[in-house]
Amino acid sequence: MEFAGLEDKAAYHERDLESAVIGKMQKFLLELGKGFLFEQRQKRFTFNDKNFYVDLVLYNRLLGSQ
């Protein structure tokens, strides 16, 4: 839990842990440098009338343009 920056507790809510870990990942990925773009957290996609959620959506716009 130290990595996520959460205080030491006996139990955690899943959303608190998810939010902390994704926040750290988001910060790290944005520090990778030029071209990396952060799109959204919990991005909703719909396929065959069913909703799905992606935790973290990002891409490198420089790699996509080559």
PDB file of N, CA, C, O and CB in Angstrom:
ATOM      1  N   MET A   1       0.811  -1.196   0.000  1.00  0.00           N
ATOM      2  CA  MET A   1       0.000   0.000   0.000  1.00  0.00           C
ATOM      3  C   MET A   1       0.857   1.263   0.000  1.00  0.00           C
ATOM      4  O   MET A   1       0.376   2.360  -0.282  1.00  0.00           O
ATOM      5  CB  MET A   1      -0.924  -0.003   1.194  1.00  0.00           C
ATOM      6  N   GLU A   2       2.113   1.083   0.317  1.00  0.00           N
ATOM      7  CA  GLU A   2       3.016   2.241   0.325  1.00  0.00           C
ATOM      8  C   GLU A   2       3.115   2.861  -1.063  1.00  0.00           C
ATOM      9  O   GLU A   2       3.099   4.084  -1.199  1.00  0.00           O
ATOM     10  CB  GLU A   2       4.415   1.831   0.821  1.00  0.00           C
ATOM     11  N   PHE A   3       3.218   2.022  -2.101  1.00  0.00           N
ATOM     12  CA  PHE A   3       3.293   2.525  -3.473  1.00  0.00           C
ATOM     13  C   PHE A   3       2.087   3.385  -3.824  1.00  0.00           C
ATOM     14  O   PHE A   3       2.216   4.424  -4.472  1.00  0.00           O
ATOM     15  CB  PHE A   3       3.404   1.366  -4.454  1.00  0.00           C
ATOM     16  N   ALA A   4       0.910   2.937  -3.386  1.00  0.00           N
ATOM     17  CA  ALA A   4      -0.322   3.651  -3.721  1.00  0.00           C
ATOM     18  C   ALA A   4      -0.526   4.895  -2.869  1.00  0.00           C
ATOM     19  O   ALA A   4      -1.394   5.714  -3.172  1.00  0.00           O
ATOM     20  CB  ALA A   4      -1.509   2.732  -3.563  1.00  0.00           C
ATOM     21  N   GLY A   5       0.258   5.049  -1.811  1.00  0.00           N
ATOM     22  CA  GLY A   5       0.131   6.211  -0.953  1.00  0.00           C
ATOM     23  C   GLY A   5      -1.042   6.126   0.010  1.00  0.00           C
ATOM     24  O   GLY A   5      -1.519   7.143   0.513  1.00  0.00           O
ATOM     25  N   LEU A   6      -1.507   4.900   0.265  1.00  0.00           N
ATOM     26  CA  LEU A   6      -2.625   4.718   1.186  1.00  0.00           C
ATOM     27  C   LEU A   6      -2.117   4.490   2.604  1.00  0.00           C
ATOM     28  O   LEU A   6      -1.066   3.883   2.811  1.00  0.00           O
ATOM     29  CB  LEU A   6      -3.507   3.542   0.739  1.00  0.00           C
ATOM     30  N   GLU A   7      -2.874   4.983   3.573  1.00  0.00           N
ATOM     31  CA  GLU A   7      -2.503   4.770   4.965  1.00  0.00           C
ATOM     32  C   GLU A   7      -2.702   3.302   5.328  1.00  0.00           C
ATOM     33  O   GLU A   7      -3.480   2.595   4.687  1.00  0.00           O
ATOM     34  CB  GLU A   7      -3.330   5.682   5.902  1.00  0.00           C
ATOM     35  N   ASP A   8      -2.002   2.855   6.350  1.00  0.00           N
ATOM     36  CA  ASP A   8      -2.055   1.464   6.777  1.00  0.00           C
ATOM     37  C   ASP A   8      -3.375   1.198   7.506  1.00  0.00           C
ATOM     38  O   ASP A   8      -3.623   1.740   8.583  1.00  0.00           O
ATOM     39  CB  ASP A   8      -0.846   1.125   7.687  1.00  0.00           C
ATOM     40  N   LYS A   9      -4.220   0.351   6.897  1.00  0.00           N
ATOM     41  CA  LYS A   9      -5.503  -0.009   7.497  1.00  0.00           C
ATOM     42  C   LYS A   9      -5.697  -1.517   7.364  1.00  0.00           C
ATOM     43  O   LYS A   9      -5.013  -2.173   6.579  1.00  0.00           O
ATOM     44  CB  LYS A   9      -6.682   0.769   6.823  1.00  0.00           C
ATOM     45  N   ALA A  10      -6.622  -2.048   8.127  1.00  0.00           N
ATOM     46  CA  ALA A  10      -6.911  -3.485   8.067  1.00  0.00           C
ATOM     47  C   ALA A  10      -7.693  -3.844   6.800  1.00  0.00           C
ATOM     48  O   ALA A  10      -7.573  -4.960   6.295  1.00  0.00           O
ATOM     49  CB  ALA A  10      -7.701  -3.921   9.312  1.00  0.00           C
ATOM     50  N   ALA A  11      -8.494  -2.902   6.286  1.00  0.00           N
ATOM     51  CA  ALA A  11      -9.307  -3.175   5.097  1.00  0.00           C
ATOM     52  C   ALA A  11      -9.418  -1.905   4.251  1.00  0.00           C
ATOM     53  O   ALA A  11      -9.339  -0.788   4.763  1.00  0.00           O
ATOM     54  CB  ALA A  11     -10.723  -3.693   5.498  1.00  0.00           C
ATOM     55  N   TYR A  12      -9.602  -2.102   2.959  1.00  0.00           N
ATOM     56  CA  TYR A  12      -9.724  -1.001   2.009  1.00  0.00           C
ATOM     57  C   TYR A  12     -10.928  -1.257   1.111  1.00  0.00           C
ATOM     58  O   TYR A  12     -11.300  -2.407   0.878  1.00  0.00           O
ATOM     59  CB  TYR A  12      -8.424  -0.839   1.165  1.00  0.00           C
ATOM     60  N   HIS A  13     -11.529  -0.198   0.613  1.00  0.00           N
ATOM     61  CA  HIS A  13     -12.550  -0.337  -0.419  1.00  0.00           C
ATOM     62  C   HIS A  13     -11.831  -0.511  -1.751  1.00  0.00           C
ATOM     63  O   HIS A  13     -10.803   0.124  -1.987  1.00  0.00           O
ATOM     64  CB  HIS A  13     -13.522   0.902  -0.447  1.00  0.00           C
ATOM     65  N   GLU A  14     -12.352  -1.348  -2.605  1.00  0.00           N
ATOM     66  CA  GLU A  14     -11.721  -1.600  -3.901  1.00  0.00           C
ATOM     67  C   GLU A  14     -11.550  -0.302  -4.693  1.00  0.00           C
ATOM     68  O   GLU A  14     -10.514  -0.098  -5.327  1.00  0.00           O
ATOM     69  CB  GLU A  14     -12.552  -2.607  -4.712  1.00  0.00           C
ATOM     70  N   ARG A  15     -12.551   0.574  -4.662  1.00  0.00           N
ATOM     71  CA  ARG A  15     -12.467   1.815  -5.433  1.00  0.00           C
ATOM     72  C   ARG A  15     -11.342   2.722  -4.936  1.00  0.00           C
ATOM     73  O   ARG A  15     -10.737   3.442  -5.731  1.00  0.00           O
ATOM     74  CB  ARG A  15     -13.794   2.560  -5.370  1.00  0.00           C
ATOM     75  N   ASP A  16     -11.050   2.698  -3.616  1.00  0.00           N
ATOM     76  CA  ASP A  16      -9.956   3.510  -3.083  1.00  0.00           C
ATOM     77  C   ASP A  16      -8.606   2.988  -3.569  1.00  0.00           C
ATOM     78  O   ASP A  16      -7.740   3.765  -3.969  1.00  0.00           O
ATOM     79  CB  ASP A  16      -9.995   3.526  -1.547  1.00  0.00           C
ATOM     80  N   LEU A  17      -8.437   1.684  -3.531  1.00  0.00           N
ATOM     81  CA  LEU A  17      -7.196   1.073  -4.006  1.00  0.00           C
ATOM     82  C   LEU A  17      -7.032   1.285  -5.507  1.00  0.00           C
ATOM     83  O   LEU A  17      -5.952   1.654  -5.970  1.00  0.00           O
ATOM     84  CB  LEU A  17      -7.172  -0.429  -3.677  1.00  0.00           C
ATOM     85  N   GLU A  18      -8.097   1.054  -6.266  1.00  0.00           N
ATOM     86  CA  GLU A  18      -8.049   1.246  -7.723  1.00  0.00           C
ATOM     87  C   GLU A  18      -7.694   2.692  -8.066  1.00  0.00           C
ATOM     88  O   GLU A  18      -6.845   2.940  -8.922  1.00  0.00           O
ATOM     89  CB  GLU A  18      -9.403   0.866  -8.366  1.00  0.00           C
ATOM     90  N   SER A  19      -8.329   3.619  -7.411  1.00  0.00           N
ATOM     91  CA  SER A  19      -8.082   5.033  -7.686  1.00  0.00           C
ATOM     92  C   SER A  19      -6.637   5.412  -7.373  1.00  0.00           C
ATOM     93  O   SER A  19      -6.005   6.139  -8.140  1.00  0.00           O
ATOM     94  CB  SER A  19      -9.040   5.906  -6.876  1.00  0.00           C
ATOM     95  N   ALA A  20      -6.120   4.929  -6.263  1.00  0.00           N
ATOM     96  CA  ALA A  20      -4.740   5.252  -5.880  1.00  0.00           C
ATOM     97  C   ALA A  20      -3.734   4.660  -6.863  1.00  0.00           C
ATOM     98  O   ALA A  20      -2.798   5.342  -7.280  1.00  0.00           O
ATOM     99  CB  ALA A  20      -4.448   4.741  -4.467  1.00  0.00           C
ATOM    100  N   VAL A  21      -3.924   3.396  -7.232  1.00  0.00           N
ATOM    101  CA  VAL A  21      -2.989   2.737  -8.152  1.00  0.00           C
ATOM    102  C   VAL A  21      -3.066   3.373  -9.540  1.00  0.00           C
ATOM    103  O   VAL A  21      -2.031   3.640 -10.151  1.00  0.00           O
ATOM    104  CB  VAL A  21      -3.289   1.222  -8.241  1.00  0.00           C
ATOM    105  N   ILE A  22      -4.261   3.615 -10.038  1.00  0.00           N
ATOM    106  CA  ILE A  22      -4.410   4.224 -11.362  1.00  0.00           C
ATOM    107  C   ILE A  22      -3.840   5.638 -11.368  1.00  0.00           C
ATOM    108  O   ILE A  22      -3.244   6.057 -12.360  1.00  0.00           O
ATOM    109  CB  ILE A  22      -5.891   4.246 -11.786  1.00  0.00           C
ATOM    110  N   GLY A  23      -4.013   6.372 -10.286  1.00  0.00           N
ATOM    111  CA  GLY A  23      -3.445   7.715 -10.197  1.00  0.00           C
ATOM    112  C   GLY A  23      -1.932   7.692 -10.311  1.00  0.00           C
ATOM    113  O   GLY A  23      -1.344   8.523 -11.002  1.00  0.00           O
ATOM    114  N   LYS A  24      -1.298   6.737  -9.631  1.00  0.00           N
ATOM    115  CA  LYS A  24       0.171   6.602  -9.717  1.00  0.00           C
ATOM    116  C   LYS A  24       0.596   6.192 -11.128  1.00  0.00           C
ATOM    117  O   LYS A  24       1.572   6.719 -11.662  1.00  0.00           O
ATOM    118  CB  LYS A  24       0.684   5.560  -8.685  1.00  0.00           C
ATOM    119  N   MET A  25      -0.139   5.248 -11.732  1.00  0.00           N
ATOM    120  CA  MET A  25       0.185   4.814 -13.087  1.00  0.00           C
ATOM    121  C   MET A  25       0.020   5.963 -14.073  1.00  0.00           C
ATOM    122  O   MET A  25       0.851   6.152 -14.962  1.00  0.00           O
ATOM    123  CB  MET A  25      -0.698   3.630 -13.499  1.00  0.00           C
ATOM    124  N   GLN A  26      -1.049   6.724 -13.914  1.00  0.00           N
ATOM    125  CA  GLN A  26      -1.307   7.856 -14.801  1.00  0.00           C
ATOM    126  C   GLN A  26      -0.161   8.861 -14.737  1.00  0.00           C
ATOM    127  O   GLN A  26       0.324   9.323 -15.770  1.00  0.00           O
ATOM    128  CB  GLN A  26      -2.635   8.538 -14.431  1.00  0.00           C
ATOM    129  N   LYS A  27       0.261   9.191 -13.547  1.00  0.00           N
ATOM    130  CA  LYS A  27       1.361  10.145 -13.385  1.00  0.00           C
ATOM    131  C   LYS A  27       2.641   9.618 -14.041  1.00  0.00           C
ATOM    132  O   LYS A  27       3.331  10.358 -14.743  1.00  0.00           O
ATOM    133  CB  LYS A  27       1.608  10.430 -11.890  1.00  0.00           C
ATOM    134  N   PHE A  28       2.954   8.343 -13.812  1.00  0.00           N
ATOM    135  CA  PHE A  28       4.150   7.740 -14.403  1.00  0.00           C
ATOM    136  C   PHE A  28       4.091   7.761 -15.928  1.00  0.00           C
ATOM    137  O   PHE A  28       5.060   8.148 -16.582  1.00  0.00           O
ATOM    138  CB  PHE A  28       4.318   6.304 -13.909  1.00  0.00           C
ATOM    139  N   LEU A  29       2.972   7.352 -16.489  1.00  0.00           N
ATOM    140  CA  LEU A  29       2.851   7.286 -17.941  1.00  0.00           C
ATOM    141  C   LEU A  29       2.956   8.672 -18.582  1.00  0.00           C
ATOM    142  O   LEU A  29       3.527   8.815 -19.662  1.00  0.00           O
ATOM    143  CB  LEU A  29       1.528   6.634 -18.326  1.00  0.00           C
ATOM    144  N   LEU A  30       2.414   9.676 -17.926  1.00  0.00           N
ATOM    145  CA  LEU A  30       2.500  11.027 -18.473  1.00  0.00           C
ATOM    146  C   LEU A  30       3.923  11.579 -18.390  1.00  0.00           C
ATOM    147  O   LEU A  30       4.277  12.492 -19.135  1.00  0.00           O
ATOM    148  CB  LEU A  30       1.538  11.954 -17.735  1.00  0.00           C
ATOM    149  N   GLU A  31       4.737  11.032 -17.493  1.00  0.00           N
ATOM    150  CA  GLU A  31       6.129  11.456 -17.374  1.00  0.00           C
ATOM    151  C   GLU A  31       7.029  10.792 -18.406  1.00  0.00           C
ATOM    152  O   GLU A  31       8.210  11.130 -18.493  1.00  0.00           O
ATOM    153  CB  GLU A  31       6.642  11.156 -15.988  1.00  0.00           C
ATOM    154  N   LEU A  32       6.504   9.858 -19.189  1.00  0.00           N
ATOM    155  CA  LEU A  32       7.318   9.163 -20.179  1.00  0.00           C
ATOM    156  C   LEU A  32       7.798  10.076 -21.302  1.00  0.00           C
ATOM    157  O   LEU A  32       8.759   9.757 -22.002  1.00  0.00           O
ATOM    158  CB  LEU A  32       6.540   8.020 -20.761  1.00  0.00           C
ATOM    159  N   GLY A  33       7.141  11.183 -21.465  1.00  0.00           N
ATOM    160  CA  GLY A  33       7.656  12.144 -22.415  1.00  0.00           C
ATOM    161  C   GLY A  33       6.726  12.507 -23.545  1.00  0.00           C
ATOM    162  O   GLY A  33       5.520  12.260 -23.519  1.00  0.00           O
ATOM    163  N   LYS A  34       7.344  13.100 -24.529  1.00  0.00           N
ATOM    164  CA  LYS A  34       6.652  13.672 -25.673  1.00  0.00           C
ATOM    165  C   LYS A  34       5.792  12.650 -26.409  1.00  0.00           C
ATOM    166  O   LYS A  34       6.226  11.534 -26.696  1.00  0.00           O
ATOM    167  CB  LYS A  34       7.651  14.273 -26.624  1.00  0.00           C
ATOM    168  N   GLY A  35       4.581  13.055 -26.702  1.00  0.00           N
ATOM    169  CA  GLY A  35       3.698  12.227 -27.510  1.00  0.00           C
ATOM    170  C   GLY A  35       2.697  11.404 -26.727  1.00  0.00           C
ATOM    171  O   GLY A  35       1.684  10.984 -27.287  1.00  0.00           O
ATOM    172  N   PHE A  36       2.946  11.156 -25.442  1.00  0.00           N
ATOM    173  CA  PHE A  36       2.011  10.361 -24.656  1.00  0.00           C
ATOM    174  C   PHE A  36       0.831  11.220 -24.244  1.00  0.00           C
ATOM    175  O   PHE A  36       0.996  12.314 -23.703  1.00  0.00           O
ATOM    176  CB  PHE A  36       2.701   9.760 -23.417  1.00  0.00           C
ATOM    177  N   LEU A  37      -0.354  10.710 -24.507  1.00  0.00           N
ATOM    178  CA  LEU A  37      -1.580  11.439 -24.192  1.00  0.00           C
ATOM    179  C   LEU A  37      -2.461  10.588 -23.290  1.00  0.00           C
ATOM    180  O   LEU A  37      -2.640   9.391 -23.517  1.00  0.00           O
ATOM    181  CB  LEU A  37      -2.340  11.831 -25.483  1.00  0.00           C
ATOM    182  N   PHE A  38      -2.999  11.219 -22.279  1.00  0.00           N
ATOM    183  CA  PHE A  38      -3.927  10.551 -21.379  1.00  0.00           C
ATOM    184  C   PHE A  38      -5.328  10.885 -21.844  1.00  0.00           C
ATOM    185  O   PHE A  38      -5.691  12.057 -21.944  1.00  0.00           O
ATOM    186  CB  PHE A  38      -3.701  10.977 -19.889  1.00  0.00           C
ATOM    187  N   GLU A  39      -6.111   9.870 -22.127  1.00  0.00           N
ATOM    188  CA  GLU A  39      -7.463  10.069 -22.646  1.00  0.00           C
ATOM    189  C   GLU A  39      -8.484  10.166 -21.514  1.00  0.00           C
ATOM    190  O   GLU A  39      -9.174  11.176 -21.376  1.00  0.00           O
ATOM    191  CB  GLU A  39      -7.839   8.928 -23.594  1.00  0.00           C
ATOM    192  N   GLN A  40      -8.574   9.112 -20.708  1.00  0.00           N
ATOM    193  CA  GLN A  40      -9.626   9.103 -19.698  1.00  0.00           C
ATOM    194  C   GLN A  40      -9.454   7.934 -18.741  1.00  0.00           C
ATOM    195  O   GLN A  40      -8.856   6.917 -19.092  1.00  0.00           O
ATOM    196  CB  GLN A  40     -10.999   9.042 -20.357  1.00  0.00           C
ATOM    197  N   ARG A  41      -9.979   8.085 -17.531  1.00  0.00           N
ATOM    198  CA  ARG A  41     -10.099   6.987 -16.576  1.00  0.00           C
ATOM    199  C   ARG A  41     -11.512   6.441 -16.679  1.00  0.00           C
ATOM    200  O   ARG A  41     -12.466   7.191 -16.890  1.00  0.00           O
ATOM    201  CB  ARG A  41      -9.773   7.453 -15.112  1.00  0.00           C
ATOM    202  N   GLN A  42     -11.637   5.143 -16.530  1.00  0.00           N
ATOM    203  CA  GLN A  42     -12.938   4.470 -16.586  1.00  0.00           C
ATOM    204  C   GLN A  42     -13.713   4.837 -17.864  1.00  0.00           C
ATOM    205  O   GLN A  42     -14.886   5.209 -17.809  1.00  0.00           O
ATOM    206  CB  GLN A  42     -13.770   4.833 -15.345  1.00  0.00           C
ATOM    207  N   LYS A  43     -13.042   4.726 -18.989  1.00  0.00           N
ATOM    208  CA  LYS A  43     -13.638   5.017 -20.293  1.00  0.00           C
ATOM    209  C   LYS A  43     -14.666   3.941 -20.644  1.00  0.00           C
ATOM    210  O   LYS A  43     -14.369   2.747 -20.605  1.00  0.00           O
ATOM    211  CB  LYS A  43     -12.543   5.105 -21.392  1.00  0.00           C
ATOM    212  N   ARG A  44     -15.867   4.377 -20.985  1.00  0.00           N
ATOM    213  CA  ARG A  44     -16.934   3.431 -21.318  1.00  0.00           C
ATOM    214  C   ARG A  44     -16.945   3.149 -22.811  1.00  0.00           C
ATOM    215  O   ARG A  44     -16.897   4.067 -23.630  1.00  0.00           O
ATOM    216  CB  ARG A  44     -18.302   3.972 -20.870  1.00  0.00           C
ATOM    217  N   PHE A  45     -17.008   1.867 -23.155  1.00  0.00           N
ATOM    218  CA  PHE A  45     -17.177   1.408 -24.519  1.00  0.00           C
ATOM    219  C   PHE A  45     -18.418   0.521 -24.556  1.00  0.00           C
ATOM    220  O   PHE A  45     -18.670  -0.242 -23.624  1.00  0.00           O
ATOM    221  CB  PHE A  45     -15.906   0.643 -25.029  1.00  0.00           C
ATOM    222  N   THR A  46     -19.181   0.622 -25.619  1.00  0.00           N
ATOM    223  CA  THR A  46     -20.378  -0.201 -25.757  1.00  0.00           C
ATOM    224  C   THR A  46     -20.233  -1.098 -26.976  1.00  0.00           C
ATOM    225  O   THR A  46     -19.980  -0.625 -28.084  1.00  0.00           O
ATOM    226  CB  THR A  46     -21.649   0.677 -25.871  1.00  0.00           C
ATOM    227  N   PHE A  47     -20.400  -2.409 -26.755  1.00  0.00           N
ATOM    228  CA  PHE A  47     -20.375  -3.400 -27.823  1.00  0.00           C
ATOM    229  C   PHE A  47     -21.582  -4.310 -27.645  1.00  0.00           C
ATOM    230  O   PHE A  47     -21.823  -4.823 -26.552  1.00  0.00           O
ATOM    231  CB  PHE A  47     -19.039  -4.218 -27.815  1.00  0.00           C
ATOM    232  N   ASN A  48     -22.335  -4.509 -28.713  1.00  0.00           N
ATOM    233  CA  ASN A  48     -23.516  -5.375 -28.674  1.00  0.00           C
ATOM    234  C   ASN A  48     -24.443  -5.012 -27.514  1.00  0.00           C
ATOM    235  O   ASN A  48     -24.933  -5.886 -26.798  1.00  0.00           O
ATOM    236  CB  ASN A  48     -23.091  -6.839 -28.562  1.00  0.00           C
ATOM    237  N   ASP A  49     -24.670  -3.726 -27.343  1.00  0.00           N
ATOM    238  CA  ASP A  49     -25.560  -3.207 -26.294  1.00  0.00           C
ATOM    239  C   ASP A  49     -25.101  -3.528 -24.873  1.00  0.00           C
ATOM    240  O   ASP A  49     -25.909  -3.485 -23.946  1.00  0.00           O
ATOM    241  CB  ASP A  49     -26.938  -3.757 -26.495  1.00  0.00           C
ATOM    242  N   LYS A  50     -23.819  -3.848 -24.686  1.00  0.00           N
ATOM    243  CA  LYS A  50     -23.258  -4.085 -23.353  1.00  0.00           C
ATOM    244  C   LYS A  50     -22.171  -3.039 -23.106  1.00  0.00           C
ATOM    245  O   LYS A  50     -21.374  -2.736 -23.994  1.00  0.00           O
ATOM    246  CB  LYS A  50     -22.680  -5.549 -23.220  1.00  0.00           C
ATOM    247  N   ASN A  51     -22.150  -2.497 -21.900  1.00  0.00           N
ATOM    248  CA  ASN A  51     -21.143  -1.508 -21.536  1.00  0.00           C
ATOM    249  C   ASN A  51     -19.927  -2.173 -20.895  1.00  0.00           C
ATOM    250  O   ASN A  51     -20.055  -3.066 -20.056  1.00  0.00           O
ATOM    251  CB  ASN A  51     -21.739  -0.468 -20.584  1.00  0.00           C
ATOM    252  N   PHE A  52     -18.757  -1.722 -21.306  1.00  0.00           N
ATOM    253  CA  PHE A  52     -17.490  -2.179 -20.743  1.00  0.00           C
ATOM    254  C   PHE A  52     -16.691  -0.946 -20.354  1.00  0.00           C
ATOM    255  O   PHE A  52     -16.828   0.105 -20.980  1.00  0.00           O
ATOM    256  CB  PHE A  52     -16.695  -3.081 -21.755  1.00  0.00           C
ATOM    257  N   TYR A  53     -15.858  -1.065 -19.328  1.00  0.00           N
ATOM    258  CA  TYR A  53     -15.077   0.071 -18.852  1.00  0.00           C
ATOM    259  C   TYR A  53     -13.596  -0.274 -18.852  1.00  0.00           C
ATOM    260  O   TYR A  53     -13.185  -1.312 -18.333  1.00  0.00           O
ATOM    261  CB  TYR A  53     -15.530   0.492 -17.444  1.00  0.00           C
ATOM    262  N   VAL A  54     -12.804   0.611 -19.441  1.00  0.00           N
ATOM    263  CA  VAL A  54     -11.361   0.470 -19.461  1.00  0.00           C
ATOM    264  C   VAL A  54     -10.814   1.387 -18.380  1.00  0.00           C
ATOM    265  O   VAL A  54     -11.169   2.564 -18.332  1.00  0.00           O
ATOM    266  CB  VAL A  54     -10.757   0.809 -20.872  1.00  0.00           C
ATOM    267  N   ASP A  55      -9.950   0.860 -17.507  1.00  0.00           N
ATOM    268  CA  ASP A  55      -9.465   1.633 -16.365  1.00  0.00           C
ATOM    269  C   ASP A  55      -8.681   2.876 -16.775  1.00  0.00           C
ATOM    270  O   ASP A  55      -8.867   3.948 -16.199  1.00  0.00           O
ATOM    271  CB  ASP A  55      -8.601   0.762 -15.492  1.00  0.00           C
ATOM    272  N   LEU A  56      -7.820   2.737 -17.751  1.00  0.00           N
ATOM    273  CA  LEU A  56      -6.939   3.845 -18.118  1.00  0.00           C
ATOM    274  C   LEU A  56      -6.695   3.810 -19.624  1.00  0.00           C
ATOM    275  O   LEU A  56      -6.183   2.819 -20.145  1.00  0.00           O
ATOM    276  CB  LEU A  56      -5.590   3.773 -17.337  1.00  0.00           C
ATOM    277  N   VAL A  57      -7.055   4.876 -20.322  1.00  0.00           N
ATOM    278  CA  VAL A  57      -6.895   4.938 -21.774  1.00  0.00           C
ATOM    279  C   VAL A  57      -5.849   6.003 -22.099  1.00  0.00           C
ATOM    280  O   VAL A  57      -6.002   7.175 -21.754  1.00  0.00           O
ATOM    281  CB  VAL A  57      -8.258   5.252 -22.485  1.00  0.00           C
ATOM    282  N   LEU A  58      -4.790   5.567 -22.767  1.00  0.00           N
ATOM    283  CA  LEU A  58      -3.756   6.499 -23.192  1.00  0.00           C
ATOM    284  C   LEU A  58      -3.137   5.986 -24.480  1.00  0.00           C
ATOM    285  O   LEU A  58      -3.317   4.826 -24.849  1.00  0.00           O
ATOM    286  CB  LEU A  58      -2.677   6.683 -22.092  1.00  0.00           C
ATOM    287  N   TYR A  59      -2.423   6.837 -25.144  1.00  0.00           N
ATOM    288  CA  TYR A  59      -1.756   6.439 -26.372  1.00  0.00           C
ATOM    289  C   TYR A  59      -0.603   7.390 -26.656  1.00  0.00           C
ATOM    290  O   TYR A  59      -0.477   8.451 -26.044  1.00  0.00           O
ATOM    291  CB  TYR A  59      -2.747   6.413 -27.551  1.00  0.00           C
ATOM    292  N   ASN A  60       0.230   6.981 -27.597  1.00  0.00           N
ATOM    293  CA  ASN A  60       1.329   7.820 -28.038  1.00  0.00           C
ATOM    294  C   ASN A  60       0.975   8.320 -29.435  1.00  0.00           C
ATOM    295  O   ASN A  60       0.961   7.544 -30.390  1.00  0.00           O
ATOM    296  CB  ASN A  60       2.698   7.040 -28.026  1.00  0.00           C
ATOM    297  N   ARG A  61       0.695   9.595 -29.553  1.00  0.00           N
ATOM    298  CA  ARG A  61       0.248  10.142 -30.831  1.00  0.00           C
ATOM    299  C   ARG A  61       1.364  10.158 -31.873  1.00  0.00           C
ATOM    300  O   ARG A  61       1.083  10.171 -33.072  1.00  0.00           O
ATOM    301  CB  ARG A  61      -0.288  11.547 -30.633  1.00  0.00           C
ATOM    302  N   LEU A  62       2.629  10.157 -31.437  1.00  0.00           N
ATOM    303  CA  LEU A  62       3.734  10.144 -32.386  1.00  0.00           C
ATOM    304  C   LEU A  62       3.856   8.771 -33.048  1.00  0.00           C
ATOM    305  O   LEU A  62       4.133   8.692 -34.244  1.00  0.00           O
ATOM    306  CB  LEU A  62       5.051  10.522 -31.684  1.00  0.00           C
ATOM    307  N   LEU A  63       3.654   7.691 -32.294  1.00  0.00           N
ATOM    308  CA  LEU A  63       3.722   6.357 -32.877  1.00  0.00           C
ATOM    309  C   LEU A  63       2.578   6.104 -33.844  1.00  0.00           C
ATOM    310  O   LEU A  63       2.745   5.392 -34.834  1.00  0.00           O
ATOM    311  CB  LEU A  63       3.713   5.308 -31.786  1.00  0.00           C
ATOM    312  N   GLY A  64       1.418   6.684 -33.562  1.00  0.00           N
ATOM    313  CA  GLY A  64       0.253   6.493 -34.410  1.00  0.00           C
ATOM    314  C   GLY A  64       0.328   7.246 -35.729  1.00  0.00           C
ATOM    315  O   GLY A  64      -0.401   6.919 -36.666  1.00  0.00           O
ATOM    316  N   SER A  65       1.196   8.249 -35.820  1.00  0.00           N
ATOM    317  CA  SER A  65       1.249   9.066 -37.027  1.00  0.00           C
ATOM    318  C   SER A  65       2.330   8.611 -38.002  1.00  0.00           C
ATOM    319  O   SER A  65       2.512   9.237 -39.046  1.00  0.00           O
ATOM    320  CB  SER A  65       1.479  10.507 -36.656  1.00  0.00           C
ATOM    321  N   GLN A  66       3.038   7.554 -37.691  1.00  0.00           N
ATOM    322  CA  GLN A  66       4.126   7.110 -38.572  1.00  0.00           C
ATOM    323  C   GLN A  66       3.659   6.115 -39.591  1.00  0.00           C
ATOM    324  O   GLN A  66       4.454   5.645 -40.405  1.00  0.00           O
ATOM    325  CB  GLN A  66       5.244   6.509 -37.769  1.00  0.00           C
TER     326      GLN A  66
END
